[in-house]
């Protein structure tokens, strides 16, 4: 239960109880309060002469509350407020103004640094009228109302039954056993089109998958079809980021038998092979272009060009050569992709 200040009526009861010689516990029962509340009230507001007066105690409480409240740094009409208004009119953002005030060597403003939220609050707290409308129009968004800049709902980790990369088998990290993939989407103009990328960790072998869009349905259909084209020995695991297109990852696992592990948020280095190859793919699929115009045949041709590029880490062998060699070691029969 939250604490509430004693009212003037309750303080009168305390004063009368003191005059009648009642104990603090007795007074507390009369007020339906804790004895510690009465004890604290008497300790704070009893005069030097040892008397307690209700209206004096009420005045002292109001004074203390006034003193404890921070002083408003941006009062309309003040010198600092006028400087902020001037900078807003110069199209400075509140964050830029706050940073500029911190760096300015103005003696009269040394103790008056204000953060951006203080500036926003001062603008939106102005009475409805010309100045308020003018200053809001100077802001980047220019909205008549504003929500404070607080942390929103964290939309990560909303993937059901997500398995962390930290429980991934050690053989995946060693890059010795083939069949472990890293996946991602590269997106086109306005995120309206997408292409799926799959990179095999041991060999660097690349597959590009045409997607209708960046939805979970397209991810299930595209990645499942691509993985099922590979031999069973090359379908062990896939490591992915926490993109929402993977909310139906269980369906991919059910369809392909590939276990899916998810990276930590904002940790692209945990899919280093995929991030590196995505940068190379942009030579063929530039950012800001419509990726939906590329057919699967075109994407296969691009992937083939990438897969015959010699790689320094393989002694300048190409991914097709490497994955063929690795597969031949895993099975006695001929292996081809």
Secondary structure, 3 states (H helix, E strand, C coil): CCCCCCCHHHHHHHHHHHHCCCCHHHHHHHHCCCHHHHHHHHHHHCCCCCCCCHHHHHHHHHHHHHHHCCCCCCCCCCHHHHHHHHHHHCCCCHHHHHHHHHHCCCHHHCCCCCCHHHHHHHHHCCCCCHHHHHHHHHCCCCCCCCCCCCCCCCCCCCCCCCCEHHHCCHHHHHCCCCCEEEEEEEECHHHCCEEEEEEECCCCCEEEEEECCCCHHHHHHHHHHHHHCCCHHHCCEEEECCCHHHCCHHHHHHHHCCEEEECCCCCHHHHHHHHHHHHHHCCCCCCCCCHHHCCHHHHHHHHHHHHCCEEHHHCCEEHHHHHHHHHHHHCCCCCCC
